[in-house]
């Protein structure tokens, strides 16, 4: 009886020793991978802050750019505003939506920092980022096409350039378009980072 | 001596038996995962064929849409072509590039069918697809902005609609824009599929 007890205790001690041997090996292996993925997650969060600034900056610059010319006739005052052109109205709405999405995506980005190996939030962010990239690119490109026309006009279609009259308005609108393209580049970086982090390690 | 030989043979046989036992288990486990990933890879290939058709169709429709009006003055003949408008020229070039990229990406898609667990080609396709999505969206959106202007004009900027005169030209251009947006939707599906397949299983 006493002999049997001592044997079982010895076996348990041997198992405990085996566990102790295993645990440090795992602990040594994990932080390396975790640190790599955590770094990506933190970069993701910082880039997202930059994208928020670019998107909301573009929306407000476009939304506040209007110009009233100092001369007017009896019946008409010359004024240019973003809501005269449908493409620029679409720009303001789309950039506001993208800015709102980016703010709402910050908690998910924090989750990927806390749990670098979670696949769900990262996959969700990748897919929604792709949709937001499409929205940002389309509104930026259509606004750019209209701004180009406002700067240069088109003699074939008999569309005159309007930027000689409305110089400040055109500058504000051009700045907003540049800011939206900065947001597009940041979204591309975010998608590349997410894809690399999703890869099996 | 003879006894030792027989023992070593027995051990080898036991090992062989253990291997035989293992192989069917692995073979039973693998096809399930492989089939799932292979299905995604085949869908990817078929969608890519559809995207090639949409992209090259858009480029050729836009490139061949020109219209010459049946009346002319002594010095001038009224003609509309895609190269009168910079946004439409950009559209033709960008859609041709996207079509070429899609054709060149087919071999990589075949590699993901043959080796469903390879991470490299899939990651490469995901990243290049994202860039191609951006290019397609930007050229489609800028052409859409110009086509909208050609259809409706803009009284604020004093830009007249030109589609009353050039109806056939406008129809061809509108068709090309719709085709480019079909390509955008297919690219979104491709990216979603690639992201799901990249996920650890």
Interface residues (C-beta under 8 A of the other chain):
Chain A: X80 X84 X85 X86 X87 X119 X123 X126 X127 X130 X131 X133 X134 X137 X138 X139 X140 X141 X142 X143 X144 X145 X146 X148 X149 X150 X154 X156 X157 X158 X159 X160 X162 X184 X188 X191 X192 X195 X196 X198 X199 X200
Chain B: X80 X84 X85 X86 X87 X119 X123 X126 X127 X130 X131 X133 X134 X137 X138 X139 X140 X141 X142 X143 X144 X145 X146 X148 X149 X150 X154 X156 X157 X158 X159 X160 X162 X184 X188 X191 X192 X195 X196 X198 X199 X200
